[in-house]
Amino acid sequence: MAKILEGRTLSQNLMETLAEKVKSFEVSPTLVIFQVGDNKASNLYIEKKKEFGSKIGVNVKHIKLPENVSLGDFEKQIERENNDPDVHGVIVQLPLPANFDSDRLVEKINPKKDVDGLTGENVKKLLTNDKDAIVPATARGVISLIDFYGIPLEGKNVVVIGRSALVGKPVAMSFVNRNSTVTICHRKTQNLKEITKRAQILVTAMGSPQFIDKEFVSEGQTIIDIGINTVSGSKMEEEVNVAKKVVGDVKFEEVKDIVEAITPVPGGIGPLTVASLFQNLLDCYQKLRK
Ligand SMILES: NC(=O)c1ccc[n+]([C@@H]2O[C@H](COP(=O)([O-])OP(=O)(O)OC[C@H]3O[C@@H](n4cnc5c(N)ncnc54)[C@H](OP(=O)(O)O)[C@@H]3O)[C@@H](O)[C@H]2O)c1
């Protein structure tokens, strides 16, 4: 049976450390989250951020804009938060409705308050391995968990499935910055199973429920499952409309007796992503108030 890499445990430790840190600050840090419309997944993620923020003594200001908000008005509101000295982090919750240019709006965020690490300035810092880079929360969480369990990264053969700007690429770059040798895979990758089997660390950021089965893995591997997918439960559960269950990209039960270490879903990278976001916020706070 593989070692289970418990993100929840580390997230709890981080929560306590961050709460202590906030107590030592002169004023409470403030995070502003802009949301457009009423995307259900976004509502859930924002609730989790509010919950974590309140536990560590951070103010989370949720600004919900209507779907018909004009681009100009949205930009002005971002600008207002950029200029407010009492605000230390600004997030545009993604995805935005299709008619919005997400890149343009994210780029409006002051890079010093860009706790998601998605502005051009911060992406460049990640690419150049600048020590001041604000690393996107999921990538920071993945590396924190691996470090927590003392898994070495230097010279290791890492395979990342997924190449999104939000998850796959920042995760891959974070491994490169730690001297791993990284292969990035996607839908056009040929012989995926052969590539994943050769990995020492396999990271999945696909959004494909339980796609990775025993055919894709081999002994001695560490598996980091970033995927969060909601699927229906059993037929009977569906009939009585029981809440859907959350699974990762990996068939956990099937591979857990083959590989050396694995993250569970839920309870793996998910809770760490939230904690890492608040690490980013506290870093921004400290730099802004220097
Ligand atoms: N744990 C967390 O805290 C956290 C945070 C953020 C996101 N997530 C989860 O992470 C997953 C990925 O998110 P995302 O925003 O990066 O999704 P995304 O933009 O849809 O990207 C998915 C990536 O996976 C690749 N992919 C999908 N199916 C594949 C297949 N069968 N074979 C090879 N490659 C495949 C896609 O390849 P192409 O580029 O060729 O299409 C794409 O690059 C989702 O489940 C999301 O919910 C988790």
The ligand as an SDF file (V2000), in Angstrom:
LIG
                    3D

 48 52  0  0  0  0  0  0  0  0999 V2000
   -6.4280   20.6520   -6.6720 N   0  0  0  0  0  0  0  0  0  0  0  0
   -6.6670   21.9590   -6.8720 C   0  0  0  0  0  0  0  0  0  0  0  0
   -6.5980   22.7710   -5.9920 O   0  0  0  0  0  0  0  0  0  0  0  0
   -6.9930   22.4140   -8.2510 C   0  0  0  0  0  0  0  0  0  0  0  0
   -6.8030   23.7370   -8.6390 C   0  0  0  0  0  0  0  0  0  0  0  0
   -7.0930   24.0810   -9.9480 C   0  0  0  0  0  0  0  0  0  0  0  0
   -7.5740   23.1100  -10.8270 C   0  0  0  0  0  0  0  0  0  0  0  0
   -7.7790   21.8530  -10.3640 N   0  0  0  0  0  0  0  0  0  0  0  0
   -8.2450   20.7660  -11.2300 C   0  0  0  0  0  0  0  0  0  0  0  0
   -7.1730   20.3970  -12.0920 O   0  0  0  0  0  0  0  0  0  0  0  0
   -7.7050   19.8880  -13.2990 C   0  0  0  0  0  0  0  0  0  0  0  0
   -7.0670   20.6410  -14.4580 C   0  0  0  0  0  0  0  0  0  0  0  0
   -7.4740   21.9920  -14.4100 O   0  0  0  0  0  0  0  0  0  0  0  0
   -7.1590   22.9890  -15.6090 P   0  0  0  0  0  0  0  0  0  0  0  0
   -7.8050   24.2810  -15.2780 O   0  0  0  0  0  0  0  0  0  0  0  0
   -5.7100   22.9620  -15.9100 O   0  0  0  0  0  0  0  0  0  0  0  0
   -7.9710   22.2280  -16.7990 O   0  0  0  0  0  0  0  0  0  0  0  0
   -7.8930   22.4400  -18.3640 P   0  0  0  0  0  0  0  0  0  0  0  0
   -7.6170   23.8650  -18.7000 O   0  0  0  0  0  0  0  0  0  0  0  0
   -9.0990   21.7700  -18.9030 O   0  0  0  0  0  0  0  0  0  0  0  0
   -6.5970   21.5920  -18.8110 O   0  0  0  0  0  0  0  0  0  0  0  0
   -6.5910   20.2090  -18.8120 C   0  0  0  0  0  0  0  0  0  0  0  0
   -5.3050   19.7360  -19.4550 C   0  0  0  0  0  0  0  0  0  0  0  0
   -5.2720   18.3300  -19.4060 O   0  0  0  0  0  0  0  0  0  0  0  0
   -5.0120   17.8080  -20.7020 C   0  0  0  0  0  0  0  0  0  0  0  0
   -5.7700   16.5740  -20.8490 N   0  0  0  0  0  0  0  0  0  0  0  0
   -7.0720   16.3660  -20.5600 C   0  0  0  0  0  0  0  0  0  0  0  0
   -7.4230   15.0980  -20.8590 N   0  0  0  0  0  0  0  0  0  0  0  0
   -6.3140   14.5000  -21.3650 C   0  0  0  0  0  0  0  0  0  0  0  0
   -6.0480   13.2190  -21.8660 C   0  0  0  0  0  0  0  0  0  0  0  0
   -6.9860   12.2800  -21.9200 N   0  0  0  0  0  0  0  0  0  0  0  0
   -4.7780   12.9450  -22.2710 N   0  0  0  0  0  0  0  0  0  0  0  0
   -3.8050   13.8770  -22.2070 C   0  0  0  0  0  0  0  0  0  0  0  0
   -4.0170   15.1430  -21.7590 N   0  0  0  0  0  0  0  0  0  0  0  0
   -5.2580   15.4420  -21.3420 C   0  0  0  0  0  0  0  0  0  0  0  0
   -5.4910   18.8590  -21.6870 C   0  0  0  0  0  0  0  0  0  0  0  0
   -4.7850   18.7280  -22.9070 O   0  0  0  0  0  0  0  0  0  0  0  0
   -4.9950   19.7490  -24.1470 P   0  0  0  0  0  0  0  0  0  0  0  0
   -4.2370   20.9850  -23.7860 O   0  0  0  0  0  0  0  0  0  0  0  0
   -4.3870   19.0450  -25.3200 O   0  0  0  0  0  0  0  0  0  0  0  0
   -6.4660   19.9730  -24.2550 O   0  0  0  0  0  0  0  0  0  0  0  0
   -5.1620   20.1530  -20.9300 C   0  0  0  0  0  0  0  0  0  0  0  0
   -3.8410   20.5830  -21.1830 O   0  0  0  0  0  0  0  0  0  0  0  0
   -9.2130   20.0410  -13.1800 C   0  0  0  0  0  0  0  0  0  0  0  0
   -9.7570   18.8350  -12.7020 O   0  0  0  0  0  0  0  0  0  0  0  0
   -9.3860   21.1110  -12.1320 C   0  0  0  0  0  0  0  0  0  0  0  0
  -10.6170   21.0150  -11.4460 O   0  0  0  0  0  0  0  0  0  0  0  0
   -7.4880   21.4840   -9.1200 C   0  0  0  0  0  0  0  0  0  0  0  0
  1  2  1  0
  2  3  2  0
  2  4  1  0
  4  5  1  0
  4 48  2  0
  5  6  2  0
  6  7  1  0
  7  8  2  0
  8  9  1  0
  8 48  1  0
  9 10  1  0
  9 46  1  0
 10 11  1  0
 11 12  1  0
 11 44  1  0
 12 13  1  0
 13 14  1  0
 14 15  2  0
 14 16  1  0
 14 17  1  0
 17 18  1  0
 18 19  2  0
 18 20  1  0
 18 21  1  0
 21 22  1  0
 22 23  1  0
 23 24  1  0
 23 42  1  0
 24 25  1  0
 25 26  1  0
 25 36  1  0
 26 27  1  0
 26 35  1  0
 27 28  2  0
 28 29  1  0
 29 30  1  0
 29 35  2  0
 30 31  1  0
 30 32  2  0
 32 33  1  0
 33 34  2  0
 34 35  1  0
 36 37  1  0
 36 42  1  0
 37 38  1  0
 38 39  2  0
 38 40  1  0
 38 41  1  0
 42 43  1  0
 44 45  1  0
 44 46  1  0
 46 47  1  0
M  CHG  2   8   1  16  -1
M  END
$$$$
